[in-house]
Structures are given as structure tokens and as C-alpha cells.
Amino acid sequence: MNRTSPAVAGLLIVNIVVFAAGFLLPNGRERLIDAGAFWYPANGHFGLWQVVSYMFLHAGVGHIFFNMFALFSFGTILEREWGAGRFLLFYFLCGVGAGLIQMGINWQEFHGLHDRLVAAGLTPSAIASLLATGSGAIPSDPATKAVLMDLYGIYASPMLGASGAVYGLLVAFGCLHPHAKLALMFVPIPVAAKFVIPALLLLDLFSGVTGFSLFGAGIAHYAHLGGAAIGFLLMLLWRHRSRGRDGGRLDDFVSRSG
């Protein structure tokens, strides 16, 4: 088995150490999430550093396992082709971009829900108090109550995980190795990356638009899509620079796989 590349190894170690610290330190998980997860800006836990730190926190064993497995599988290949510096730049740009895009979606949804509550008769100060304390005079009308719960979900549910950055890696791998065969759960034969990766993105888009997710609630689908979009834009930018430098050659983007 090939050894893990240095930057990928460092990211794996940091993610695993942070995850373990959440269970080993007193109140470690709660303290890490309060300080490092990406909270909605109106929440008192919000901090600017969270646009980076959220990538090193995970919700559970399954969450960190699949993200780290993908980071190891695809990141090792990309780092060896690009070098550690370029790989890390790509990884963090995708992760930060994913977080900002998801937060932008949340911001739009939050203000739309807030306006609906004001139209239903709640004052902005009453809404702010309900969000800050998590308690108070809850509206009796079921529809208004549902809107308030959706608003509170955005306010009190921070974003965490490396999935956005990992989706950027998936897109980069697909651009460089479109014919590489990927083994999938519940699929008896390997499938080419050029089919698997777009299918994953379409599934995330469907879940983000409809709210129905095959993988459970609480998934930041637009962060996945955002990381993929940033990754694709970076690949286009680097391809353009490569064409200008090499007189139109696209050697860096020719598939090296079957």
C-alpha cells in the first residue's frame, strides 16, 4: 500500500486528534463545538475563525470516517501530482468557500423566515429573545410555530465537517482522472469517476432543493455543492494558466487512468 502523502497525513492527524479530544477532555465536545463550529453570525458563539476551524470538527464516527477515507483516497493522489503547497491551498479554499456558500444560503433563508414571523405578528425583539434563550411565549398557530422552529434550527445548528473541502477534492480528481473506476457501496461493479461524481452532486442538489435526504437530516448539502463549485472553478483557473504557460498544452489535465 502506498504511504500517505505529508499534507494529507497532517490533515488526518489533526482531524483525528480534535475528534478524540472531544471525547477525552471534560466537556470537550461541547467546548469545541461552541468555539470551533461555524455558527450563524447572529449567534453569540460566532467567530470569524470558524470559517476554517469548522472543517476539523465532525458530528460522529461515521461522519469523520467517510470524510477521512475520501481525504486519504483522493487527497493522496492529488498531493503527489500537485505538491503539498498547491494541494493545501486547494483544500482550504474549497473548505472555506463551501462554508461561506452554505452560510449565504442560511442567511437568505433566515431573513425570509424572520420576515414571515414579523408578518404573523411577532416583534423582532420577541424573536431575538426566543432565539437567544430557546424559550418563551411560543406561538400557538401551528404554521407560525413551524416557521419559528425552522428559524431556530438555522440559528442554533452550527456547521461542521470537512465535507465541503472533500467534495472539492472529488471534483479535482474527476477532472484529472475521469475514467478512473470507483467502487461504491451497494453497486456490484466499479463505476467511472465521470459518472459517479456528477451523480453525487445531483443527489446533493436534489436534497438541498427538496429537503429530502437519503442520508438523514442535518446535512449541509449546499456546502457540498459549494466545495465542488469552488474546486471546479479552481481547476478551470489552473487549466487556463497552464494553457497560457505551455502554449495551449493541457498536460496537467490529461487523464492518466484507463
N, C-alpha and C positions, 0 to 999 in steps of 0.2 A: 504494500500500500504506500502511495506517495505521502511524503510528510506534509503537514500543514505549512503554508507559507507564513512568514513572520507577522505581517499585519493582521491576517485572519486569525492567527493564533492569539495575538494580543487582544483582539476583539472578543474572541471566545472566552478567554480567561477573565476579562473584566466583566462580561455579562454573567458568567457563572458565579464569580465571586460576589457580585452585587446580589444575585438571586439567593445565594446561600446566606449572605448577611441578613437578608430579610427574615430568615427563619431562626438564625442563631443569636442575633442581638436582641436585647429586651425591647419589645415593641418595634423591632427593626422594620418589619414590612410597612406598618402604618407610618413610621417616620420617614422612610424612603419615599413612599408614595406622596406624602404631604410635601416633601421638599423637591422631589425629582420628577414626578409625573407632570404631564403637560396639562395644566388646569385652564379652564376658561378664564379669560382675563378679568372678569368681574369678581371671580372668587378670590378670597383673601390668601389662598395658598399660591396664587400665580406668581411666577418669577421668570424673567427673560431667559435665564439659563436653561429653563425646562425644554426649550426647543431642541436642545441637544441631549440633555440628561434623560429625557423620556425614552430614548432609544435603548437604554441599558436596564430598563425595568420591564418585568413580564408578569402576566397575571397568574400563571400557574405552570406546572411541569410540562403539560402539552404545548403551551404557548412558546416557552423558551426552547423546548426540544426541536420543534419544527423550524423555528427561526434559525437556530444554531446549526441544524442539519443543512439547511439551504445555504447559510453563510459558508459553511465548510465546503459543501459540494460545488457551488458555483464561484464563491469568492476566491478559493484557492487557484482555480484555473485563471480567473481574470487577473489576480495579482501577479501570477507568473508571466502573463502576457504583457501587462502594463507596467509592472513595478509597484512597490509599496506606496510611494507618494501619490501617484495618479489614482491608484485603487482607493486609498483612504479619502482623497478629495471627492471622488465619485460617490463613495459610500455615504459620506456625511452630507453632501449636497442633496442626494436623494432623500436621506432621512429627514433633514431639516425642511426640505421642500414639501415632503409628504405631510409633516406636522402642520406646516403653515396652510397648506391647501385644505386639510381637514378642519383646521380651526376657522378658516374662512367660511366653509360650509356651515359650521356650527354657529358662527356669528350671524350669518344670514337667517338661519332657522330660529335662533334665539330671539332676534328682533321681530321676526314675523309672529312668533308665539306671544311675545310680550305685547305687541300691538293688539292681538286678539283678546288678551286678558284685559287690557285697558278698555277696549270697546265693550267688553262684557261687564264693566263697572268697577273693576279693581283699580285702585290708585297705584302709581309707580312706587310710592313709599311702602304700601302694603305688600306689593310683590317683592320688593327688595328685602323686606323683613322676613317674609316666608322663605325666601331662598337662603338668607343668611342663617336663620335659626332652624329651618326644617320643620317648623311647627307654627301654629297659629290658626286663624279662622279660615278653614278650608272651604271653598265654595261648595254649595250643596248640589248645584247643577252638574250632572254627570259629564256633559261635554266640556264645560269650563274646567272642571276638576281634571279631566284628561289632558287638556292643554297645559294646565299648571304642572302636572306630573312630567309631561314631556319637557317643559322648560327647566324643571328641577333636574331632570336627567342630564341635560347639557351642562348645567351649572355645577353639578356635584359629581360628575363622572369624568375623571381625567383620562387623557390618552397615554398609553404606554406600550412599548414594544418596538422591536427592530423591523417589523414587517414592511414598513414603507421603504426603508433602505434595501431590504432584501428583494422587494419587487423591482427596484431599480437594477439590482444585480441580475435578476431573471431576464429583464428586457435586454440588458447588455449581452448576456450570454446568448440569447436568442438571435440578436443581430449578428454576432460573431460566428455562431455555430448553429445555424437554423436547421441543419439536418441531423444534429446530434440526437440520439434516441434516449428518451427519458422513461424510466419505469414509474408507473403510477399505481397507487392502491386501487384495488377492485378492477383493474384493467389487465387482462392476461398477457398482452404483448406491449413492448416498448413503443412509444409514440414520438415522432419528431418534435423537437422544441418549437418549430414554427407553427405547429398546431396546438401544442399544449399551452404555451404561454398566452396567446390570444384568447384561448378558451377560458383560462383563469381570469383574465381581465374582463371578459364579457360577463362572467359569472359575478364578479365583484360589482360591475356596473348594474347588472340586474338587481342585485341585492341592495345596492345603495339607492336605486330609484324606487323600488317597490317596498323596501323594508323587510322583505322575506329573505332569510339567510339559511342555507343548508347547514352551516357550521355553528349556528347558535347566535344568540343576541350579544350585543356589546362589541361588535367588530367594527372597526373604523374602516369601512370599505373605501371611502374616498381618500384615506391615507394610502391605502394600497395603490389605488389608481394614480394618486398624486406622485408617489415614488416612482411608479412606472413611467409617468409622463415626463418627470424630470430626467430620468435615466435615458429615455428616448431622445429628448432634446439635447442632452449632453452628447449622445452618440452622433447625432446629426452635426452638432457643432464640431466635434473632433474629426468627423469624416470630412467636413468642409475644409478644416485646417490641413488635414492630411492631403487632400487633393491639391490645395494651393502649394504645399511644400514639395509634393512629389510629382508635380506636373500632371495631375489627373489620376494617378495610380491610387488604388484603394486596397493596397496590400494589407493594411491593418484591419480591414473589414471583410476580407475574403474568408469564407468558411474553411476551417481546417478539419472538419469532420465529414465522414461519409456523405 
